[in-house]
Amino acid sequence: MTNDFSTQYEAPTKNPILSILGLVCGTLGFLTGLVPVLGLIFSIAGLILSLKGREKEPAGTTFVLIGVILAIIGLIAGVLVLILTIIAIANGAKLTSP
């Protein structure tokens, strides 16, 4: 009885879970970018998860790229909406003061 070790088995591939989560959070940040705080939370989470996925998961490069782009767009929109909301609240407080 001989052992035949010539057949090589490939290790199971890991799913790029961080990259996919970064893509999902980046997409949610992009879609909720006009909600003052919610869009910022999802965009920051998407950016962090996408960048962590880039370091640890070379198989998820497409997910990382799309996640980072959507997270940055959502982050910019969220910051602009937050600034405009603060300005509107400040002006509203000035108008109602006696």
C-alpha positions in Angstrom: 0.0 0.0 0.0 1.6 3.2 -1.1 0.6 6.8 -0.2 0.1 9.0 -3.2 0.8 12.6 -2.1 1.0 14.0 -5.6 -2.6 15.2 -5.5 -2.5 18.7 -3.9 -5.5 20.1 -2.2 -6.2 23.8 -2.2 -7.0 25.5 1.0 -10.6 26.8 1.0 -10.8 30.4 0.0 -11.8 32.9 2.6 -14.7 35.2 1.9 -13.8 38.9 1.9 -16.2 39.6 4.7 -14.6 42.9 5.8 -14.7 44.2 2.2 -18.3 43.2 1.8 -19.3 44.8 5.0 -17.4 47.9 4.0 -19.3 47.9 0.7 -22.7 47.5 2.5 -21.9 50.3 5.0 -20.5 52.5 2.3 -23.7 52.0 0.3 -25.9 52.7 3.3 -23.8 55.8 4.0 -24.3 57.0 0.4 -28.0 56.4 0.5 -28.5 58.0 3.9 -26.1 60.8 3.4 -28.8 63.4 3.6 -29.8 62.3 7.1 -27.6 64.4 9.3 -26.1 61.9 11.7 -27.1 58.5 10.3 -25.3 59.0 7.0 -22.1 60.0 8.8 -22.1 56.9 11.0 -22.6 54.5 8.1 -20.0 56.3 5.9 -17.3 56.3 8.6 -18.0 52.6 9.3 -17.9 51.8 5.6 -14.6 53.6 5.2 -13.0 51.9 8.1 -14.2 48.4 7.2 -13.2 48.9 3.5 -9.7 50.0 4.5 -9.3 47.1 6.9 -10.6 44.7 4.2 -8.0 46.1 1.9 -5.2 45.2 4.3 -6.4 41.8 5.2 -8.3 40.5 2.2 -6.6 40.9 -1.2 -9.4 39.0 -2.9 -11.9 41.8 -2.2 -10.3 44.7 -4.2 -13.5 45.5 -6.2 -15.6 45.6 -3.0 -13.0 47.8 -1.3 -12.8 50.3 -4.2 -16.6 50.7 -4.5 -17.0 50.8 -0.7 -14.4 53.5 -0.3 -15.9 55.6 -3.1 -19.4 55.4 -1.8 -18.3 56.0 1.8 -16.4 59.1 0.8 -19.4 60.5 -1.2 -21.7 59.7 1.8 -19.2 61.3 4.2 -19.0 64.5 2.1 -22.8 64.7 1.8 -23.3 64.0 5.5 -20.8 66.7 6.6 -22.5 69.3 4.2 -26.0 68.4 5.5 -24.8 68.6 9.1 -23.2 72.0 8.5 -26.4 73.3 6.8 -28.5 71.9 9.6 -26.4 73.7 12.3 -26.6 76.9 10.3 -30.4 76.5 9.9 -30.8 75.9 13.6 -28.6 78.9 14.5 -30.5 81.2 12.2 -33.8 79.8 13.4 -32.8 80.6 17.0 -31.9 84.2 16.0 -35.2 84.7 14.3 -37.3 83.6 17.2 -35.3 85.6 19.8 -37.2 88.8 21.0 
